[in-house]
Amino acid sequence: MSETIGSFVNEAHGSVHSGAGPQYNVYLQAAASRLREQAGTRRLAIAKSDRDHLDQRFVPPPRLQRAREELRRSHTVLVDGLPGSGRRTAALMLLHELSESRGSLHELPDTADDRTVSPLDAQDINDGDRLLLDLSEADESRYVAVQQALSDFRNSLLGHDAHLAVVLPHHLGYLLQSDLRRFTVEIGRPSAKRVLARHLRCEDIVPSAEELSGRDLAGYLAHAPMRGVAELAELADRIRHGRNTAGAERGFSDWLSAALSRQQDQSARVAADTSTEHGGRRRALMLSLAMFHGTTPGAVLQATNTLLDILSHPPDPVPRLDRADLHAEFDGIGAETQPDGRVWFRHTGYDSAVREHFWTFLPDIRRQLRDWFRICLAEPALTPRDRSQAVERFAEQSLRTDRPEDLAWLAHQWTGRGARAQLVADAAQALARGLDDDRHGRSFRQQIYEWSKSTETSTGLREVLIVVCSEAMARSHPDQALVRLHHLARGTQGSTGARAQVALTRLARSDDRLYRRMLDRLGAGITQKQWGVDIDLFLAVADPVRLVASRRVRESLAGCWNAALRRPVDSWSPTVRQWLDACADDRRRNCVLEVLVAACAADNRVSGQLYRVALDWQRADTRQAEVREDIVGCLLRKINTAQGIEPYPHSYEHTVRHRDRGTS
């Protein structure tokens, strides 16, 4: 009797991996699901469904009609206004109002990517397009460069009957060129009460005029010019949440009171509660609970001890049993454990105030807070919901205090060698949250571009980038998502590379403009003979029906087919058969066959291989023998014509026999 030596798993609390290399299992799906769930909160998204949602809640600001007239008259409008006035939303709605009969509405890339020329590329313009260019957070050099390129770009714009709305950086108004001032309209702030009422109405909440004129709300709205449209929308969302949780019987006044209490400034209370007289452990406990609000006492305690270690806080010399227990400590900071076993501050919104206090008034420990958060997220006791909420809280503070690099660093750490697979969703959320930020989104798009091109990017990070580009960036900046997925598909091997190719193909097929852009990129890569994978991508993307009537598209297809047909026959014959299937429709037959013939007519050997594949395809289905015979005959005649061979006035069979001799 022989014995088998090996490892046996009797019980597992996570995924079991019995092979080599990293294993992600369902974690990539969890990451994609988390980003899809949070997609509705992204302000930058300009997909049709998002624009319709925004249009229902949009309140036209003062002087929007002037901007509307300027856009229709000159096809260009530059939208200026104070921060918080809704400049981007106004520009987007101006474009949204235009006819959708041709072209598409998309945002112009705000990073250079693979380009080394002008910051504005006329190739981004198609007939009837509606283009958004957001410069609200541009630096001086980029703002000047865009203005210098805008004149030539506008000429191309007019030639395509396209429209452009530009969001100006109000803080750089002194750099606006004089020749562009005639296109500029400075919008005002919309009525705060009207904005709130419109958002509430969309949630089926219709307060009376008296309820909207109450003292508490009037006091809040008096400061609305300092808050902006986005915060009014957030207040409406909190009122909706109050209705859904407290119940309809409580009434609008109760929902409003609860919503306002969550937005009240509690900084004075937090400052008093975190004074030095209370000791470091108390403050560590407060921040830990604020960051992991609504988790278990054990998770909060673990985070507290980790924070004290990170900050090299001296240990408490008092014996453990002589110190207060967690129940007493929670009571001392105004928190309590709920019946479900989770800990919450008693005052609504207090957790947010604590987080803001620490990140604002202890700027010298922000790097340590980043390190602390990285360690805490590795705690297996946290549920996916706990982790998602914690990542959102950390991201909010990092972006508010202009430390976007902390989120990028965390994503890099959470996807490196040896990182827990459960952190994949957290890394994806951190990057998606950065992409969505008005001020720092561009830096994240640039960072992801650099990662997608680097050969040193880990497999785990590549997996996350595929999810982030396809689920988050593609919603707001699909052109840039396409570029990054293309680099990932080119430079990644194995199953991860295959996933990148699938994501890229899906994105390219989602829109005619992106499909044309993908063909142009593939054609350039194939011509330069730098990336063999580009031919594989072409065979996966190439569509015999889509836009084949366009001469520009046919030229791109023919150029790519020219390289593909020089590969072994088995690699391209399945795609050729699909193209021949499409020829059953007489309306597209000539265009499809002309592309194939143009790709190989100059090479007798390749033409012969193509023709033999077509003959095999013809014989494969006797039920459509006559149709297939006509298609193959048409292909042969086009090959003969392209090669300068006069068609013979004989029967089809004689012509076939002659062609077989000539191409064998």
Secondary structure, 3 states (H helix, E strand, C coil): CCCCCCCCCCCCCCCCCCCCCCCCCCHHHHHHHHHHHCHHHCCCCCCHHHHHHHHHHCCCCCCHHHHHHHHHHHCEEEEECCCCCCHHHHHHHHHHCCCCCCCCEEECCCCCCCCCCCCCCHHHCCCCCEEEEECCCCCHHHHHHHHHHHHHHHHHHHHCCCEEEEECCHHHHHHCCHHHHHHEEECCCCCHHHHHHHHHHHCCCCCCHHHHCCHHHHHHHHCHHHHCHHHHHHHHHHHHHHHHHHCHHHCHHHHHHHHHHHHCCCHHHHHHHCCHHHCHHHHHHHHHHHHCCCCCHHHHHHHHHHHHHHCCCCCCCCCHHHCCCHHHHHHHCCEEECCCCCEEECCCCHHHHHHHHHHHHCHHHHHHHHHHHHHHHCCCCCCHHHHHHHHHHHHHHHHHCCCHHHHHHHHHHHCCCCCCHHHHHHHHHHHHHHHCCCCCHHHHHHHHHHHHHCCCCCHHHHHHHHHHHHHHHHHHCHHHHHHHHHHHHHHCCHHHHHHHHHHHHHHHHCCHHHHHHHHHHHHHHHHHCCCCHHHHHHHHHCCCCCCCCCHHHHHHHHHHHHHHCCCCHHHHHHHHHHHHHHCCCHHHHHHHHHHHHHHHCCCHHHHHHHHHHHHHHHHCCHHHHHHHHHHHHHHHHHHHHHCCCCCCCCCHHHHHHHHHHHHC
